[in-house]
Amino acid sequence: MSHSRPDTLEHAPLGRESAYPERYDATLLYPIPRAANRAPLGIEEGVLPFVGEDEWHAFEASWLNARGKPVVAVARFRLPADSPNLIESKSWKLYLNGFNQARFASREAVIETLERDLAAAAGAPVTVELFDVDDEVLMPRRLPGDCLDELDIEVDRYTPGAEPLAVGEEVVEETLHSHLLKSNCPVTGQPDWGSVLIRYRGPRIDREGLLRYLIGYRQHQDFHEHCVEHIFVDLMARCRPERLLVLARYVRRGGLDISPWRATPGERPPEPLRLARQ
């Protein structure tokens, strides 16, 4: 079955009772067009105001080797921000569970299968890496920069609004982060907890206003990827930085975590890292 025609949330497996598959099935992957959520932000396909990726980790990856012995791993996926589709998370989980009783001759064969199927759903190449479960690269680390969370502020708004964002005259280059990011699943309403990093060069952003702004996503219903794009667009419009990186690392749910980042061209996130909550 081809993934050339992306679906909508109306028929997505998210929020529905689903039987876990007993065999590998690439058709379980459910693509969602990015364009519908980007349009309200003034983002046009083909002229994106950012570069970026959606980085996923799957902590429940497993398959059988050629002799039927189980293999376990942690998988890292990188989906480009300019792909026409994102992939709905529950369908991704169901698809991965289909590997549990599938035999593969090698790790390379698993990677080739994953990259082929995910690229077909996303409409663009997807990079896949497999790690041993005790690989040092997966050890939790801290976000760089100054944390905003100790600021003693009063908050009375929990839906997005760019009004709190303000800047001064001094031009700075700094990295800030907060662990107070929370949004809600657009289908089930379940809470999505996360941390967000903002690195920029430009007029100094008022930290209290920035923290109020980030807390404003607390009752917002949207996908992780679109929340990050919303933050990026608002910061560019209100704060006018020369360079900007917005990276969110969301807490895993159902064995998957999602860490989207969006940036001005030329900017890159820190080396891949995992936080303790992930």
LINVENVEN-V163000 format. One record per backbone hydrogen bond with DSSP energy under -1.0 kcal/mol. CO is the residue of the C=O (numbers start at 1). NH is the residue of the N-H. If there is no record, write none. Layout:
# LINVENVEN-V163000
co = [CO CO]
nh = [NH NH]
This chain:
# LINVENVEN-V163000
co = [8 9 13 25 26 30 31 32 34 35 38 38 39 44 51 52 53 54 55 56 57 58 61 63 64 65 69 71 73 74 75 76 77 78 79 80 84 86 88 89 90 91 92 93 96 97 99 102 106 107 108 109 110 111 112 113 114 115 116 117 118 119 122 127 129 131 132 135 136 146 148 151 158 162 166 170 172 174 175 176 177 178 181 183 184 185 190 192 193 195 196 197 198 199 200 201 201 202 204 206 207 208 209 210 211 212 214 215 217 220 223 224 225 226 227 228 229 230 231 232 233 234 235 243 244 245 246 247 249 253 255 256 257 258 259 260 261 262 263 264 274 275]
nh = [11 12 16 28 29 88 7 86 38 39 41 43 42 47 263 81 261 79 259 77 257 75 73 71 104 68 65 63 61 131 58 129 56 127 54 83 34 32 92 93 94 95 96 97 99 100 102 64 110 111 112 113 114 115 116 117 118 119 120 121 122 123 85 78 76 74 135 138 139 177 151 153 219 165 206 204 202 200 146 198 148 196 194 192 222 189 185 183 251 249 178 247 176 245 174 242 243 172 168 210 211 212 213 214 215 216 217 218 220 184 227 228 229 230 231 232 233 234 235 236 237 238 239 201 264 199 262 197 195 256 59 253 57 250 55 248 53 246 51 267 141 278]
